[in-house]
Amino acid sequence: MKGDAAGNARRRREPLSVRRGADFDDAAIECSFVGGMRYGYTGVANWTHPLVTLDMCESGLELHSTFSFLRFMVPVWQARYDEISAVHWLGRPTPDSASSKGIVMVRGVRFTTTDRDWVIFWCYERNQILDALAERGLKIEPVRKRFSHFSPDA
C-alpha cells in the first residue's frame, strides 16, 4: 500500500472527464493503489494495470488515470463511502503476494453504488484494499454466483 502520511497528503487533481462524480468533504488522499478498471453498462470498457489509480480519501474514493497523458481516455469514477451499497472481492481467496502477479490480472474489487452504477478495480493488492475499506465501515463480500465481466450485477 502506498499511503501518504497525514502531514504529507497530496491534493486531488481536478478530473478532465467524469464517469461518475461525488462531492467529497475532504481533498487529501489517505492512500493510493495502482491497477486497472472495468466499468459500464456492458462492461466492455477496460483499462489494465498500471493505467488506473484508486485514491481513498476520508469520505470517499476515486479511480482515475495513473498517467496524465491518458486522462482524456480514462474517465474518473468517484463515490462517497455512504453511496456504496456493495463491495465484492473477485478472484481466488489468496493472500497478496508477488507470485500472484502475471500477465492476466484476475483479482479485484467491485464497487456498486446505491444508483446501481458499478466499477471493478483490478489490482495485485486486493486484500490491502479490502482491509482499508473495512476500516471505513464497508461490508466486504465475495461474489457468490458465477461472475460475468459483461453483466456484474451485485
N, C-alpha and C positions, 0 to 999 in steps of 0.2 A: 504494500500500500504506500503510495506516495502522498503523504499528507503534509499539509502546511501547518506549521505551528501557529497558534493563535496570534502571536505578535508579528508573524511574517506572512499573514494571509494576503493572498492576491485579490484583486478586484475582478469581478466577472466582466467579460467583454460584451459589448452590445452585439447581438446577432444580426447577420445580414438577412437571413431568411428563417422564419419560424414556422415549424410544422404545427407545434402546439405550444402555446405560451402560458406563463403563470407569473403572478406577481409575488416576489419574494420579499420578506421583511428585512432580509439581510443581503449583503452583496459579497461577503467574504466566503471564500471557498475553504471548507474544512478538510476535504480530502479529494483526491482525483485518481481515476483508474483509466488505463488505455485499453481499447478493444475495438469491437465492431458494432454495427447496429442494423437491425431489420425492423421495418415498420410498414404501415399502410394497410388499406382495406384488403388488398390481395396478398400482401406480404412479399412482393417481388422486389421492392427497393431494399438493397442490401449493400452495406459497406463492411469491409473486413478489417481485421487487426492490421495496423495500428491507426486506422483512419478516424476513429471516433474516441472522444474523451468523455467520461462520466465525471461530472463535478458534483459533489454533495455540499450543500450549504446547511445552515441550521434549520431552515424551514422548507427546503425543497431540493430537487435535483435537476440537473441539466445535462443533456447529451448534445455534443456539438463536434464539429470538425477539429481534429487534432492539429491540422496544418492550415495556416492562414490562406494559402493559395487554393485550397479546396472549399473554403467557406461558402462559395456561391453554389456548390453542388450538394454538399451535405447539409441538410436542414437541421435546425435546432429543435430539440424536443424537451420541454420543461414541464414539471409537475410539482406542486406542493405536496408534502407528505400526507396532508389531510385529504387530498384529491385522489390518492392512490387507493384503489379498492382491493387489489390483489397483487401479491408478489409471488412468483413461482420460480423455482430453480429448475434449470434444464440440464440434461446430460447425466452422466454417471455420478453417483454419490461418492466421489473420491476426493481425497484432500488436495489442496492446491500444491502443485509441485512443478519443477522444471521438466519432469518427464511427461507431463500432460500436454506439453506444447508440441504442436505438429503442424502440418500443412493445413489441415481442416480443423476449425475450432468447433467443438461440439458441446461446449459448456457455456451456460449463460444464465441471465436473469431476465424474466419477462415481467414488465410493469403493465398493469391495466388500471385505467382511471375510472372514476365514477361516471364519466360520459362515454364509456366503452372504448375509448381510444387506447391503443396499446403500442408497445415497443419492446424489442428484445435487445439486450446489450450482451454481445458475445465477449467473453473475457477468459483470461487464464486465472485471475484472482477471484473467482466466483464466491468462494467461501468467505473471503475477507469482506467482500461487498455485502453478502448476506448478514454477516455479523454487524457491520456498520448500520445496515437498515434495521436490524432487530433492536439495536441500541436506540434507534429513533422511534421505536414503538410499532413498527410494521410487522405484521404476522407473515411468516415465510412458509410456503407450502410447495411440495413437489407437484409436477404435472402428473395427474393420476390417470388420465386417459391417453390414448395414442395421440401424440403431438403431430400436428401438421404445420409446416412452415408457411403454408398459404392461408390458413384459417385458424390461428391460435386463440380460439375463444377461451376466456377464463371462466 
